[in-house]
Amino acid sequence: MNFLLKKLGNRTLDGVCAFIRNRRGVAMAEFAMLLPLLMLLAGGSFEIGRYALIMQKLDRISATLSDLIARSETEAITETEISNIIDSALYLAEPFDFSGNTMVILTSVQGRLSEAPEILSQRVSGSIPGGHSAVGDTVGGDATLPAAFPDAGDGQTLADGETLIVAEVIYNYSPFLLGSLGVLKNHVIYRDAYFRPRFTDTITFPSS
């Protein structure tokens, strides 16, 4: 009986030692442990590249829209012209589909002597929850310009009669891969551009 127990114990010990020395499947186990981290790194790299490209697209859209209006050779842009200019934003956004997730605000601002600039006209396309113009929302009301425009006193930030075309693009960004995992969340991106008219003193356009 003692012989059988000793033999069984030796076999058990040999089996345990053999299991410890066995290296088969180590690479597979290590890969399984690292797989979540590799997937997170791959998804994060994709999202960062996509986010950077979207930011470039939004910068280009805001600059192009403002520049196109500033190049107008007439003081009053027609409804057809302003609609075509806004529609061009969708083509500039390719290969991304910005329809339904983007709000475009075009504003014509004119300076007044010893007063805040006046909003001459404004055109809004699209809607984003909580989205609004940082310049102002009331045609005929005061316009608020960034601190980059010097204050000449009494809120005057533009010379009397000087016109400025402002294009604002608000985009509701939604992560493509990592949003469902809770790593990244939806947030609103705001980009703007400012151009002065090239060929006329004043530029206005229909509000709707």
C-alpha positions in Angstrom: 0.0 0.0 0.0 2.8 2.4 0.9 4.5 1.5 -2.4 1.4 2.4 -4.4 1.0 5.7 -2.5 4.6 6.6 -3.1 4.3 5.7 -6.8 1.2 7.8 -7.1 2.8 10.7 -5.3 5.9 10.5 -7.6 3.7 10.5 -10.7 1.7 13.5 -9.4 4.9 15.4 -8.6 6.3 14.6 -12.0 3.1 15.8 -13.6 3.2 19.1 -11.8 6.8 19.6 -12.6 6.2 18.8 -16.3 3.3 21.2 -16.3 5.5 24.0 -14.9 8.2 23.3 -17.4 5.8 23.2 -20.3 6.0 26.4 -22.4 3.5 25.5 -25.1 0.7 28.1 -25.4 2.7 30.9 -23.7 2.6 33.1 -26.8 -1.1 32.6 -27.2 -1.8 33.4 -23.5 0.3 36.6 -23.7 -1.4 37.7 -26.9 -4.8 37.2 -25.3 -3.7 39.3 -22.3 -2.4 42.1 -24.6 -5.3 42.0 -27.1 -7.5 44.5 -25.3 -4.6 47.0 -25.1 -3.7 46.5 -28.7 -7.3 47.0 -29.8 -7.5 50.2 -27.7 -4.3 51.5 -29.2 -5.4 50.7 -32.7 -8.9 52.3 -32.2 -7.4 55.3 -30.5 -4.9 55.9 -33.4 -7.8 55.7 -35.8 -10.0 58.1 -33.8 -7.1 60.6 -33.4 -6.4 60.6 -37.1 -10.1 61.0 -37.9 -10.5 63.8 -35.4 -7.5 65.7 -36.8 -8.9 65.3 -40.3 -12.3 66.6 -39.3 -10.7 69.6 -37.6 -8.9 70.4 -40.8 -12.1 70.0 -42.8 -14.0 72.4 -40.5 -11.2 75.0 -40.7 -11.2 74.8 -44.5 -15.0 75.1 -44.6 -15.2 78.2 -42.4 -12.3 79.9 -44.2 -13.7 79.0 -47.7 -17.3 80.2 -46.9 -16.1 83.5 -45.5 -13.7 84.0 -48.3 -16.3 83.2 -51.0 -18.6 85.9 -49.6 -15.8 88.4 -49.2 -15.0 87.9 -52.9 -18.4 89.1 -54.0 -18.3 92.0 -56.5 -21.8 93.1 -55.5 -23.0 94.5 -52.2 -26.2 92.4 -52.1 -25.7 88.7 -52.5 -28.8 86.9 -53.9 -30.6 84.0 -52.4 -29.3 81.6 -55.1 -25.7 82.7 -54.6 -25.7 82.4 -50.8 -27.5 79.0 -51.0 -24.8 77.7 -53.4 -22.0 79.0 -51.2 -23.5 77.1 -48.2 -24.1 74.0 -50.2 -20.4 74.0 -51.2 -19.6 73.1 -47.5 -21.0 69.6 -48.0 -18.6 69.0 -50.9 -15.7 70.4 -48.9 -16.5 67.9 -46.1 -16.1 64.8 -48.3 -15.5 62.0 -47.6 -17.3 62.9 -44.3 -21.0 63.3 -44.2 -21.7 66.5 -42.3 -25.4 66.8 -43.1 -27.5 66.8 -40.0 -24.5 67.3 -37.7 -23.4 70.7 -38.8 -24.6 74.3 -38.2 -23.2 77.0 -40.4 -23.6 80.7 -39.5 -22.6 83.5 -41.9 -22.6 87.0 -40.5 -21.9 90.4 -42.1 -20.6 92.9 -39.5 -20.0 96.6 -40.0 -18.1 99.0 -37.7 -19.7 102.1 -36.2 -18.0 105.2 -34.8 -17.7 105.0 -31.0 -20.1 102.0 -30.9 -20.0 98.3 -31.0 -20.1 96.8 -34.6 -23.5 96.2 -36.1 -24.8 92.9 -37.5 -25.9 93.8 -41.0 -27.1 90.4 -42.0 -26.9 86.8 -40.9 -27.7 83.5 -42.5 -28.0 80.3 -40.4 -28.1 76.8 -42.0 -28.6 73.7 -39.9 -29.2 73.2 -36.2 -27.1 71.9 -33.3 -28.6 71.7 -29.8 -27.2 74.7 -27.9 -25.5 76.0 -31.0 -25.4 79.8 -31.5 -23.3 82.5 -33.0 -20.5 83.9 -30.8 -20.7 87.1 -32.8 -24.4 87.7 -32.0 -27.8 86.6 -33.2 -29.8 89.8 -33.8 -29.7 91.5 -37.2 -29.3 95.3 -36.5 -27.9 94.5 -33.0 -24.4 94.7 -31.6 -21.8 92.3 -32.7 -19.2 90.8 -30.3 -15.8 90.2 -31.9 -12.8 88.3 -30.4 -10.2 89.9 -28.3 -7.9 89.9 -31.4 -9.7 92.9 -32.6 -8.5 96.0 -30.7 -11.0 98.0 -28.7 -10.8 101.6 -29.8 -13.1 102.7 -27.0 -16.9 102.5 -26.3 -16.8 98.9 -27.7 -15.7 100.0 -31.2 -13.6 97.2 -32.6 -13.9 98.1 -36.3 -13.4 101.4 -38.1 -16.5 103.3 -39.0 -18.0 101.7 -42.1 -15.5 98.8 -42.2 -17.2 95.5 -43.0 -16.2 92.0 -41.8 -17.5 88.7 -43.1 -17.7 86.0 -40.3 -18.2 82.3 -41.0 -18.9 80.0 -38.0 -19.1 76.3 -38.3 -20.4 74.2 -35.4 -20.1 70.4 -35.7 -21.5 67.7 -33.4 -18.6 65.3 -33.2 -19.4 61.6 -32.6 -16.6 59.0 -32.2 -16.7 56.3 -34.8 -15.2 53.3 -32.8 -14.5 54.2 -29.2 -17.7 56.1 -28.4 -19.7 52.9 -27.6 -16.9 51.8 -25.1 -17.2 55.1 -23.2 -13.6 56.0 -23.9 -14.6 59.1 -26.0 -17.7 61.1 -25.8 -19.7 63.3 -28.2 -18.8 66.9 -28.1 -19.3 70.1 -30.1 -16.5 71.6 -32.2 -16.6 75.3 -33.0 -14.4 76.8 -35.8 -14.6 80.3 -37.3 -13.0 82.5 -39.9 -12.9 86.3 -40.6 -12.4 88.0 -44.0 -12.8 91.5 -45.2 -14.6 92.2 -48.5 -12.3 92.5 -51.5 -14.2 94.6 -54.0 -17.0 96.4 -52.1 -17.4 98.3 -48.9 -20.4 96.5 -47.7 -21.8 93.0 -48.3 -25.2 91.7 -47.2 -27.2 88.6 -48.0 -30.7 87.2 -47.3 -31.3 85.7 -43.9 -33.5 82.9 -45.2 
